[in-house]
Amino acid sequence: MPANNATVPQIQGIYETHLSVADLRISIPFYRDILGLELAAEFPERRIAFFWVNGKENAMLGLWETGTAPIRMRLHIAFRLSQEEMFRAPALLKSKGIDVRGFHGEPVSEPIVIGWVPALSLYFDDPDKHSIELLSVLDNEPDPAFGMRSYEEWKRLSKHATP
């Protein structure tokens, strides 16, 4: 029987998944040139790359060279939510005893913003300690220099203000 819609985030679909790879120098050309995915961003210093799957609004694939994943990630999946649901999710999850975190594992009470996408994001663990993320792509222009910070900080910057 489905859960009560007022007490759980309303997931719209799977937004992203991540793979550990042995060597990004081999994997990036494979996913870009053989599978035709659009390279969204590469962070050589962190040994990771992200690909859009049919555009940034639809899905993303992250490739993490072995040993480089955040928050001691084992397996990771991100579910796509509406922006409204993203702002409801922290309180809903906390009411169920779930610790909600930002990208670096810090406790949060609202979504963070990943500037290079840009997207609202929240992290938590499932019972097996797999990394679960809730994500909603924002309509703003990407801002890689913003990094990954709070939504309040995102709003304070005038260039990110919603028209």
WOMO-V696857 format. One record per helix or strand of 2 or more residues. SS is the DSSP state (hx for helix, st for strand). FROM is the first residue (numbers start at 1). LEN is the number of residues. Records with the same first field share a line. If there is no record, write none. Layout:
BEGIN
SS->FROM-LEN ; FROM-LEN
END
This chain:
BEGIN
st->13-9 ; 38-6 ; 48-6 ; 59-7 ; 76-5 ; 112-3 ; 119-7 ; 131-7 ; 148-3
hx->24-11 ; 70-3 ; 83-13 ; 144-3 ; 151-6 ; 158-3
END
